[in-house]
C-alpha cells in the first residue's frame, strides 16, 4: 500500500513540475518572439474584423480575441488573430470595423503584436 501512495505522490509532483516547466518555456518563447518582432518592426493600423470576449472573472478586465486585417508597406494583405486583456470600460475601442495600431515583423510580416497597453500598469 505504501508503494501505491508513494507512486501517486511522485506522479502528482511530476505533473506539477511538468506544468510549471512548460509554462516557463512557453513564456520564454513568447518573450523571444515579442522581442524579435519589436527589434525590426513596422508600425501600421489594422482593421478589426471580429472580436470575441471572455469574462475576466470578478476583475474589471476582459479577455479578448481580436481578428485583424492589415496591409504591409509592400502592399500585401495579412490577416491574423491575437489575444489581449483590456479594461472593461474600453470595449468600445475594440469593435469590428475599428482600427488598432500594430507592429509587424519586417522579416515575417504574418507575425504581429497589438499595441494595447497593459491595463495593470499605471500610465507614466
C-alpha positions, 0 to 999 in steps of 0.5 A, a space after each residue: 500500500 505504501 508503494 501505491 501512495 508513494 507512486 501517486 505522490 511522485 506522479 502528482 509532483 511530476 505533473 506539477 513540475 511538468 506544468 510549471 516547466 512548460 509554462 516557463 518555456 512557453 513564456 520564454 518563447 513568447 518573450 523571444 518572439 515579442 522581442 524579435 518582432 519589436 527589434 525590426 518592426 513596422 508600425 501600421 493600423 489594422 482593421 478589426 474584423 471580429 472580436 470575441 470576449 471572455 469574462 475576466 472573472 470578478 476583475 474589471 478586465 476582459 479577455 479578448 480575441 481580436 481578428 485583424 486585417 492589415 496591409 504591409 508597406 509592400 502592399 500585401 494583405 495579412 490577416 491574423 488573430 491575437 489575444 489581449 486583456 483590456 479594461 472593461 470600460 474600453 470595449 468600445 475601442 475594440 469593435 469590428 470595423 475599428 482600427 488598432 495600431 500594430 507592429 509587424 515583423 519586417 522579416 515575417 510580416 504574418 507575425 504581429 503584436 497589438 499595441 494595447 497597453 497593459 491595463 495593470 500598469 499605471 500610465 507614466 
